[in-house]
Amino acid sequence: MSRRDARARAVELMDRVRIPGAAQRVRDYPHQFSGGMRQRIMIAMALALEPALIIADEPTTALDVTVQAQVMDLLAELRREYRMGLILITHDLGVVADVADRIAVMYAGRIVESAPVHDLYKAPAHPYTRGLLDSVPRLDQKGQQLYAIKGLPPNLTRIPSGCSFHPRCPLARDVCRTDEPPLHAVSGSRRSACHFWRECLDG
């Protein structure tokens, strides 16, 4: 590819991810772009390879809420347009509801719940998932104290025996301290690594 073709392709990709004035800004340096624009340019760089799959690791970190929504909308749109897979790694369950088809929740390096996105949001089948969802700020709870999962995440060099979440879990019993739960089949393709997933589903 010639330099001219490479520049034209860069402008095309910058246009595609909605960088205003792409032809004039193609030679700008990273510090000349806002955080949201830098995220868009990273997405454009990934698209240059025409991938079948994009892995986006915390794509909305340090962005304000409006820009977060714009970046997530862009990823969802590109996923549909290019018919590519998207693996989104995030600590914020609030940003993935409209983009993901499935969610896998991890704790201490292990998947503790996997489910279609709407099933998981409607009725979590693992206490950690429930805690994460309860800690997402909600407009209808204005003025109320935010929920926080008690305790601290484990030291990954000294993961607790049994279920790694048991020191922080409101449902923990003796079996949780000794036996690591398998990924139980909850329904269809839904899985939960909790000895008491039925109780969790019941709320």
C-alpha positions in Angstrom: 0.0 0.0 0.0 1.4 3.4 -1.0 1.7 6.3 1.5 -1.2 8.0 -0.3 -3.4 4.9 -0.1 -2.5 4.5 3.6 -3.4 8.1 4.3 -6.7 7.7 2.4 -7.5 4.5 4.3 -6.7 6.2 7.7 -9.1 9.1 6.8 -11.8 6.7 5.7 -11.5 4.8 9.0 -11.5 8.0 11.1 -14.6 9.1 9.3 -16.2 5.7 10.0 -15.7 6.1 13.7 -17.1 9.7 13.5 -13.9 11.8 14.0 -14.9 15.3 12.9 -12.7 16.7 10.2 -10.8 13.5 9.7 -8.9 14.7 6.6 -7.6 17.7 8.5 -6.8 15.8 11.7 -5.2 12.7 10.3 -1.7 14.0 11.1 -2.6 15.2 14.6 -0.9 13.7 17.7 -2.7 11.7 20.4 -2.6 14.6 22.9 -4.5 16.8 20.5 -7.6 14.5 20.8 -10.0 14.1 23.7 -10.3 10.8 25.6 -13.4 9.8 23.7 -11.8 10.6 20.3 -8.7 8.6 21.3 -11.0 5.6 22.0 -12.6 6.0 18.6 -9.2 6.1 16.9 -8.2 2.9 18.7 -11.4 1.3 17.4 -10.5 2.6 13.9 -7.1 1.0 14.2 -8.7 -2.3 15.1 -11.1 -2.1 12.1 -8.1 -1.6 9.7 -7.4 -5.3 10.0 -11.0 -6.2 9.1 -11.2 -8.6 12.1 -13.8 -11.3 12.7 -13.6 -10.4 16.4 -12.7 -7.3 18.5 -11.7 -7.6 22.1 -12.4 -4.3 23.9 -10.8 -4.1 27.4 -12.4 -1.4 29.5 -13.2 0.8 26.4 -15.1 3.4 28.5 -12.8 3.9 31.5 -12.2 7.5 32.4 -14.8 8.8 30.0 -17.8 10.8 31.1 -21.3 9.2 30.9 -22.2 10.9 27.6 -19.0 9.8 25.8 -19.3 6.3 27.3 -22.7 5.9 25.7 -21.4 7.2 22.3 -18.5 4.7 22.4 -20.8 1.8 23.3 -23.3 2.8 20.6 -20.4 2.9 18.1 -19.2 -0.5 19.0 -22.7 -2.0 18.8 -23.2 -0.3 15.3 -19.8 -1.6 14.0 -20.5 -5.1 15.3 -23.7 -5.2 13.3 -22.3 -3.5 10.2 -19.2 -5.7 10.0 -20.9 -8.8 11.3 -18.0 -9.3 13.7 -17.8 -10.7 17.2 -17.2 -8.4 20.2 -15.8 -9.4 23.5 -16.2 -6.6 26.0 -14.2 -6.7 29.2 -15.5 -4.3 31.8 -16.1 -3.8 35.5 -19.2 -1.7 34.8 -22.4 -3.8 34.1 -24.2 -0.6 33.5 -22.6 -0.1 30.1 -23.1 -3.5 28.5 -26.9 -4.1 28.6 -27.6 -2.7 25.2 -24.5 -4.1 23.5 -24.0 -7.7 24.8 -25.9 -10.8 23.9 -24.4 -12.8 26.7 -22.5 -11.9 29.9 -19.9 -14.0 31.7 -19.2 -12.7 35.2 -15.7 -13.4 36.7 -14.5 -13.4 40.2 -10.9 -14.2 41.3 -10.1 -15.4 37.8 -13.0 -17.8 37.4 -16.3 -17.5 35.6 -19.0 -17.6 38.3 -22.0 -16.9 36.1 -22.8 -17.0 32.4 -26.1 -16.1 30.9 -28.0 -14.3 28.2 -27.8 -10.6 29.1 -31.6 -10.1 29.8 -31.8 -13.2 32.0 -28.8 -12.1 34.0 -30.1 -8.6 34.6 -33.6 -9.8 35.4 -32.6 -12.5 37.9 -28.9 -13.1 38.7 -28.1 -16.6 39.7 -24.9 -15.9 41.7 -24.5 -13.6 44.8 -21.5 -11.8 43.3 -23.6 -10.9 40.2 -26.4 -9.7 42.4 -24.0 -7.6 44.3 -22.6 -6.0 41.1 -26.0 -5.2 39.8 -27.2 -3.8 43.2 -24.1 -1.5 43.2 -25.0 0.2 39.9 -26.4 3.7 40.6 -30.0 4.1 39.7 -32.0 7.3 39.1 -35.0 5.9 41.1 -32.8 5.6 44.2 -31.7 9.3 44.3 -30.6 10.3 47.8 -30.1 6.7 49.0 -26.8 5.3 50.0 -25.1 3.2 47.2 -24.9 -0.5 47.8 -21.4 -1.9 48.2 -20.3 -5.6 48.4 -18.8 -6.1 51.8 -15.2 -7.0 52.3 -12.3 -6.8 49.8 -11.5 -8.9 46.7 -9.1 -11.8 47.5 -5.4 -11.7 47.1 -4.9 -13.7 43.9 -1.8 -15.4 45.3 -3.9 -16.7 48.2 -7.4 -17.4 46.9 -9.7 -18.8 49.6 -10.6 -22.5 49.6 -13.9 -23.6 48.4 -15.9 -20.8 46.7 -13.5 -17.9 46.4 -16.5 -15.5 47.1 -17.5 -17.1 50.4 -15.8 -14.6 52.7 -18.0 -11.8 51.2 -21.1 -13.8 50.4 -24.4 -13.3 52.2 -25.5 -16.9 51.4 -22.2 -18.6 52.5 -22.4 -21.8 54.5 -19.9 -24.4 55.6 -19.9 -26.2 52.2 -18.9 -22.9 50.5 -15.7 -22.8 52.6 -14.6 -26.3 51.6 -16.1 -27.3 48.2 -15.5 -25.3 45.1 -18.8 -25.2 43.2 -19.0 -26.4 39.6 -20.7 -24.4 36.9 -24.3 -25.7 37.5 -26.7 -25.8 34.6 -29.4 -23.3 35.6 -31.5 -23.4 32.4 -30.6 -23.6 28.7 -27.2 -22.1 28.2 -27.2 -20.4 31.6 -24.6 -21.4 34.3 -23.9 -20.5 37.9 -21.0 -21.5 40.1 -22.9 -21.3 43.3 -24.0 -24.1 45.6 -27.2 -22.1 46.4 -28.0 -20.6 43.0 -31.7 -21.4 43.4 -31.9 -19.2 46.5 -30.1 -16.5 44.7 -32.6 -16.6 41.8 -35.4 -16.4 44.4 -33.9 -13.1 45.6 
